[in-house]
Amino acid sequence: MAATADRGFRLAAPVATVLIVGCVLPLAVLFVYSFFRVDFVAIVHDPSFKNYVRVANSPTYRGLIGQAILSGGIVAAVTAVIGYPVAWAIAKRVVFAKSACLTLLLIPLYTGDLVRIFAWRVVLGAEGVVNSFLMWTGLVREPIRALLFSPFATHVVLTYDYLPFMVMGLWLAFESLDDRLLEAARDLGARETAIFLRIVLPLTSPGLVAGALMVFVLVVGDHLTPQLVGGSSGITVISAINDLFGTAFDWPLGSAIASSLLLILGLMVTVAALAVARSTWGRAVLGGE
Amino acid sequence: MTPDMRRRDLLKSVLAGAALTTLGGRAAQAAETIGWMTWENLAKDDYLAALIEKTGIKIDKTFIGTDDEQFAKLRAGGASSVDLITPGLDKVEFYVASNLLQPIDLAKVPNAAKLYDTFKATNLGKKDGKTYGIPFYWGINPIVYRADLMDKEPDWSVFFEGDKYKGKLAMRDYALEGIMIAAMYLGIPKDKMFDLDDKQLAEVKKALIAQKKLLRTYWSSIGDLTNLFATGEVVCAFSWVPPYYDLTARGLKMGMAKPKAGVIGWCDTIAIPAGVTGARLDATLKLVDYLLGPDYGKKLAYGGPYAQSTSSVRDDLPAEQQEKIFIKDLSVMNSFVWKANPPRYTEWVALWNEVKAS
């Protein structure tokens, strides 16, 4: 056993090293910088909590962090609602073309962010597909300009972009769901609602939680989509950090906002994980009870 | 001769040869190959062909995507591998403050004498009377508009007043220029523009929040803005020049306005990193002089099309081309507002973000 464990550590060492050097170390440097201050182009190594106080006192940065979390939550919820039946259908109803369905689902991801964003502009623009159709049918006389360059457009595109991540997580959960449990429940007289709430939902919840977390984190970190389809409301906390690191050369304040965001996200994930682990169904799934 | 001896001899010969090649190569390189960190469109082979033919100097190009990237590279120790860089006129002081540049001996750059007066007079790019960044090429960032969809030539007020074009305007997503435009609209004098006090910043913020309600979007890539003009999403924007020429060439009736209240001028400089000395410095100065001279100027005037900061080629260009690069009527320079670094720039960026998040 000890030899196997040793071999496991040795095999994991390269990946662990890459993670530490490529991810943890830069984040640690970012965190240390957040306590410094900037004097023109010089970073003054004079540690204080001033940057964090500025973030806490700024309605703008607080609001942007809140907005990122809200957007992440909304898109995670919408993708869950849309993705749940899709994942169920692929796992339980499609027999022959299962891999084709999954590939179809992933095709948008092969095209790259920008292509997807510009395709949506063609669909939602003033002279786009939707507006042209609405005007052709006579339902509207003027194009609905709020379809594009609005928070609505941002959330539509984000939902489309990240739906595959939700479906993939859920699909795996549905694949491992034993249909005999459902049959047994039906035989014992359970209603469909009870079967869904007491068997299907708890047993697919690991996929739901994994998909939701993935979508949530990706949405919080996406600044390109809001920038290109969100119009004048397209600012995100990430683009604000980018401004501070770039033109303003205020790396410490940018680092403080980034670290605050990371801390809040970390806390939210921990609380969510604890809540799941403490719930009855969470214990059932994780603990095998 | 034993096999061992033969091996030793062979090894010696190879090592000696390698050493000679390395030393010889480096010596030759030092005399003739210079590294230029610049924008891709400024270092096309045919732009530099005349210099290479005349002097034998070879140019090793490194391309940059943003000025910030160039600064970051130099700060991270990249200065040792490059002999000439291309910072924006307003950014030179960052490099000087970081001790990354050396003063340029203008006596060794004869074409510098032909700099337009506005570039000779500016304090940007200089410190303690010494020039660290020589203005190299320049242009303006005007208002570009769809002349077929607007009644008259706009000025800055179109971005702040009325609602005729509400939802059809765009502004660049850049705090510095956004606040400069608001300051020009509010009538704040050019010489006070970068030292706004709290009251002025509050007025600017109020104007920018009013502006946001009129905007379709903030643009961040010029290709994207061109696209927005073409699809009619945007009819008027604070822009760069390319959409005007690109869309005119595609048959759209475009207009370009240069408001009397002030036009934002941009200018890039050429600057020499602190560690460049000896033969490499001499060769670099030859390149600097060439970049300010007529051969390069002509290529840039047609190829860019951009204007050099010197008058080297002006009189050889037809009036139409002069017009295209804004050097036919040099009085346009009187309304120029050069970008500079506001001492409270972090607050400017915070204000810009507050406006966008409002």
Chai-1 contact restraints between the chains, C-beta under 6 A:
chainA,res_idxA,chainB,res_idxB,connection_type,confidence,min_distance_angstrom,max_distance_angstrom,comment,restraint_id
A,F40,B,A97,contact,1.0,0.0,6.0,A-B,restraint_1
A,V41,B,F94,contact,1.0,0.0,6.0,A-B,restraint_2
A,V41,B,A97,contact,1.0,0.0,6.0,A-B,restraint_3
A,V41,B,S98,contact,1.0,0.0,6.0,A-B,restraint_4
A,T60,B,N353,contact,1.0,0.0,6.0,A-B,restraint_5
A,T60,B,E354,contact,1.0,0.0,6.0,A-B,restraint_6
A,T60,B,A357,contact,1.0,0.0,6.0,A-B,restraint_7
A,G63,B,A357,contact,1.0,0.0,6.0,A-B,restraint_8
A,L64,B,A357,contact,1.0,0.0,6.0,A-B,restraint_9
A,G125,B,T231,contact,1.0,0.0,6.0,A-B,restraint_10
A,A126,B,E233,contact,1.0,0.0,6.0,A-B,restraint_11
A,E127,B,T231,contact,1.0,0.0,6.0,A-B,restraint_12
A,R145,B,G167,contact,1.0,0.0,6.0,A-B,restraint_13
A,F149,B,R216,contact,1.0,0.0,6.0,A-B,restraint_14
A,F149,B,T217,contact,1.0,0.0,6.0,A-B,restraint_15
A,G231,B,R216,contact,1.0,0.0,6.0,A-B,restraint_16
A,G231,B,T217,contact,1.0,0.0,6.0,A-B,restraint_17
A,S232,B,K212,contact,1.0,0.0,6.0,A-B,restraint_18
A,S232,B,L215,contact,1.0,0.0,6.0,A-B,restraint_19
A,S232,B,T217,contact,1.0,0.0,6.0,A-B,restraint_20
A,I235,B,K356,contact,1.0,0.0,6.0,A-B,restraint_21
A,I235,B,A357,contact,1.0,0.0,6.0,A-B,restraint_22
A,A240,B,N353,contact,1.0,0.0,6.0,A-B,restraint_23
A,D243,B,V349,contact,1.0,0.0,6.0,A-B,restraint_24
A,G246,B,D68,contact,1.0,0.0,6.0,A-B,restraint_25
A,A248,B,Y345,contact,1.0,0.0,6.0,A-B,restraint_26
A,A248,B,T346,contact,1.0,0.0,6.0,A-B,restraint_27
A,A248,B,V349,contact,1.0,0.0,6.0,A-B,restraint_28
A,D250,B,T346,contact,1.0,0.0,6.0,A-B,restraint_29
